[in-house]
Amino acid sequence: MIDWDRVDCLRQEIGEEDFEEGLRLFMPEAGGVTSRLAYPAPPMFSPEDAETVRSLVAKGSLGGGVFETDDCQATYAELSAKGVTFLQEPAERPYGTEALFRDDSGNWFSLTQAKWRGA
């Protein structure tokens, strides 16, 4: 799981600007990752709501987001072969085809092929 308190301590210790610069330097090394999780904190949330959101994410009750794909079945097969843990195989939904998976920190995500994106 993500240790949000440790992330926040690092951000406070080195300052927001250096923290952001570190992320910019690290991202190319992460293999082209172009998104990241935001730390739930003010001003995005009140202090109480931020703690609630962090708690829900930590116990896996609040999903991390949606990854769109042109072919959910093919991406599911590719990621499964690489060891990704899926909670749900691809299934048809009103909005398209969706599979649910967890990352190595326990956060869950939706892998979705929207009806308007692919066959």
FIMIRO-339779 format. One line per 3 residues: number of its first residue (from 1); their letters; for each residue x, y, z of C-alpha. Coordinates in Angstrom, 3 decimals. Example, Ala and Ser with C-alpha at 12.3 -4.5 7.8 and 13.67 -1.06 7.14 Angstrom:
2
1) AS) 12.300/-4.500/7.800 | 13.670/-1.060/7.140
//
This chain:
119
1) MID) 0.000/0.000/0.000 | 1.064/3.584/-0.519 | 2.383/5.122/2.691
4) WDR) 0.728/8.536/2.293 | 2.262/9.869/5.490 | 5.747/9.076/4.170
7) VDC) 4.953/10.724/0.830 | 3.673/13.827/2.629 | 6.757/13.936/4.898
10) LRQ) 9.051/13.763/1.871 | 7.094/16.501/0.120 | 7.335/18.714/3.228
13) EIG) 11.015/17.896/3.793 | 12.229/18.773/0.299 | 9.546/21.301/-0.662
16) EED) 6.826/21.178/-3.305 | 9.018/22.482/-6.136 | 11.806/19.922/-5.578
19) FEE) 9.221/17.160/-5.079 | 7.641/17.995/-8.449 | 11.097/18.183/-10.078
22) GLR) 11.902/14.732/-8.697 | 8.727/13.378/-10.230 | 9.583/14.961/-13.594
25) LFM) 13.059/13.396/-13.496 | 11.776/9.979/-12.403 | 8.845/9.631/-14.799
28) PEA) 10.925/8.842/-17.934 | 12.719/6.122/-15.932 | 9.332/4.573/-15.124
31) GGV) 8.877/3.524/-18.745 | 6.734/6.313/-20.117 | 4.205/6.559/-17.301
34) TSR) 2.273/9.747/-17.875 | -0.062/9.856/-14.884 | 0.312/9.745/-11.150
37) LAY) -1.835/9.641/-8.059 | -2.553/12.904/-6.295 | -2.092/13.113/-2.528
40) PAP) -5.533/13.749/-0.984 | -5.002/16.935/1.032 | -6.140/20.555/1.308
43) PMF) -7.059/22.560/-0.650 | -8.483/19.677/-2.699 | -10.231/18.339/0.451
46) SPE) -10.808/19.523/3.986 | -8.323/17.926/6.418 | -11.044/15.559/7.684
49) DAE) -12.176/14.547/4.169 | -8.561/14.088/3.061 | -7.975/11.642/5.926
52) TVR) -11.173/9.775/5.015 | -10.133/9.484/1.350 | -6.633/8.270/2.304
55) SLV) -8.180/5.699/4.632 | -10.568/4.426/1.940 | -7.747/4.145/-0.619
58) AKG) -5.514/2.354/1.913 | -8.097/-0.343/2.547 | -8.948/-0.763/-1.140
61) SLG) -12.461/0.681/-0.945 | -11.841/3.577/-3.328 | -10.627/2.875/-6.842
64) GGV) -7.695/4.630/-8.363 | -9.084/5.388/-11.784 | -9.751/4.142/-15.293
67) FET) -7.315/3.100/-17.999 | -8.827/3.209/-21.482 | -7.835/0.696/-24.141
70) DDC) -8.845/0.028/-27.721 | -9.052/-3.734/-27.063 | -9.915/-4.789/-23.513
73) QAT) -9.615/-8.543/-24.215 | -6.126/-8.206/-25.737 | -4.872/-5.841/-23.015
76) YAE) -6.324/-8.135/-20.344 | -4.461/-11.115/-21.859 | -1.215/-9.136/-22.123
79) LSA) -1.367/-7.822/-18.546 | -2.444/-11.198/-17.132 | 0.575/-12.812/-18.799
82) KGV) 2.771/-10.224/-17.064 | 1.346/-11.131/-13.644 | -1.264/-8.428/-13.110
85) TFL) -3.914/-9.543/-10.616 | -7.389/-9.120/-12.071 | -10.428/-8.978/-9.818
88) QEP) -12.800/-9.345/-12.753 | -12.283/-10.661/-16.283 | -13.492/-8.487/-19.185
91) AER) -17.271/-8.195/-19.110 | -19.769/-6.296/-21.218 | -21.257/-3.213/-19.589
94) PYG) -23.642/-0.571/-20.968 | -20.651/1.744/-21.601 | -18.315/-0.907/-23.081
97) TEA) -16.079/-3.772/-21.966 | -14.471/-3.560/-18.524 | -12.026/-5.584/-16.418
100) LFR) -10.956/-4.699/-12.866 | -7.422/-5.138/-11.533 | -5.238/-4.294/-8.554
103) DDS) -1.796/-2.762/-8.659 | 1.037/-3.992/-6.446 | -0.028/-1.513/-3.750
106) GNW) -3.562/-2.923/-3.554 | -5.293/-0.034/-5.367 | -7.936/-1.135/-7.872
109) FSL) -8.410/0.221/-11.375 | -10.798/-0.231/-14.255 | -9.491/-1.280/-17.672
112) TQA) -12.178/-0.091/-20.072 | -12.828/-0.298/-23.788 | -15.540/2.282/-24.324
115) KWR) -18.147/1.404/-26.947 | -17.036/4.344/-29.057 | -13.311/3.258/-28.966
118) GA) -12.653/0.015/-30.771 | -14.528/-3.001/-31.967
//
